Amino acid sequence: MFQRYKARLVAKGYSQIAGLDFEKTFAPVVRIESIRALFALAIQKNLEIIHLDCTNAFLYGHSDLELYMSQPEGFTDKRYPEKVLKLNKSLYGIKQAPRIWYLLLCSVICSLGFVSLESDISIYRHNKHGIILAVFVDDILIFGPTKNHCNSVYYALQKHFMVRNLGFPTTFLGLAVTRSPSSSITINQTGYIDRILQRFAMQKCKPASTPIDHSLPLLKATQYDTRCEQQLYQELIGSLNHLALFSRPDISWSVSYLSQFLTDPTETHLLAAYHVLRYLHGTRHYSITFSKTSMWDILGYTDADYASDKNDRVSFTGYLFKASGGLVSWTSHKQHSIATSSTVAEYMALSDAAREAEARRQLYMELGLEFTPLLLSDNQAALTIADEPSQYQKIKHVDVRYHHIRHQLHKGRLFIDYVPSNQNPADALTKALTPLKHGRCLAIMGFIKVYDVDWHTEDDEID
């Protein structure tokens, strides 16, 4: 929807020289998993949420170095056309502009009594009033006990910057956000899916029941394979990757697997990528929903698929974490070393998930919540090895970093337990599944209702 015309003077930052025109440029932003975790917390604690937008954010900070720029085309001073402009303040386009803005905003927020979290330095908490800020460049989410608390921060920031109060965040970082009267928050990317379907001319395609065909082997290109247009393939996978990271864990494995072929894609790989679009076309309405529960906890699932990649026989790790009934964190990636057995692969996946569980625990602990995450795995041998150091002989060759989980268990920061394979949704993050198995995983993730799946059917192959 059209709102206003906008024009902006932008410096040619690409001509800056490192060490001369700029030094540090890094500016942190809030992590997307932290945003989902805050939505889960907000619905559990009945927090009010408002969205602020800082207008012309990069123009507030002062330049950290002496910088000059040419007079902008069309606005040259005819009396002194040979003169250049000295930048007293930051300007859009210069490489350090995001960092200058971040440091300025951080100093203002801290002056209001907020403290940055150690687990995510772009989240700030006011210990006295229980107000939480999440900052992504010039977009700020305020979580507070009441609207008055949220508005008080808005008025305080208005004294330093031009800030617009957008009310409840109907959209944030591409996520469509809805809050229902029945105490739930729903996030999805239906509009984004529609745009990528239109971009790749798949608006009228036939829907698919799974993200990828479980019977289709995807191998590296050979001299006999027909290549596809590389740029098209890379653009498609890049578009899907954003969706997999922000709101659709059900396509995470497919996108991760197809990303292996970015440098030399074939027509087979491109068809598999289009298959993901067909799946999205039929599931565009899938959403993550956070609902108030009687007991606050973090529940994690982990799984691994041993030596499943026929190209290099490296195993896949997948895990996901739920809070308030909705997914707050997930991943699907290849393991960093080759596992010698399925038990070792599962143990490595369990250890990776334990580190993520600790990250979720630390975030909520800094926000005032104390709890111990529960991590579920479908491999009893891996659970035994994690819990009993006496099993040293079986894993003495495993990288030391994977034994981190033992320290977490010993300190009581984590609980682990067994879950049957057909009730482990992380299975969808490690391999391609049949429609029935995929539906079971979706039900546990919360994308579809449990009664939509024939839960007790046993004619599937055994994992």
Buried (B, 14 or more C-beta within 10 A) or exposed (E): EEEEEEEEEEBEBEEBEEEEBBEEBEBBBBBBBBBBBBBBBBBBBEBBBBBBEBEEBBBBBEBBEEBEBEBEEEEEEEEEEEEEBEBEEBBBBBBBBBBBBBBBBBEBBEEBBBEBBEBBBBBBBBEEBBBBBBBBBBBBBBBBBEBEBBBBBBEBBEEBBEBEBBEEBEBBBBBBBEBEEEBBBBBBBBEBBBEBBEEBEBEEBEEBBBBBBEEEEBEBBEEEBEEBEBEEBBBBBEBBBBBBBBBBBBBBBBBBBBBBBEEBBBBBBBEBBBBBBBBBBEBBEBBBBBBBBEEBBBBBBBBBBBBBBEEEEBBBBBBBBBBBBBBBBBBBBBBEBEBBBBBBBBBBBBBBBBBBBBBBBBBBBBBEBEBEBBBBBBBEBBBBBBBEEEBEEBBEEBEEEBBBBBEBBEEEBBBBEEBEBBBBBBBBBBBBBBEBBBBBBBBBBBBBEEEEBEEEEEEEEEB
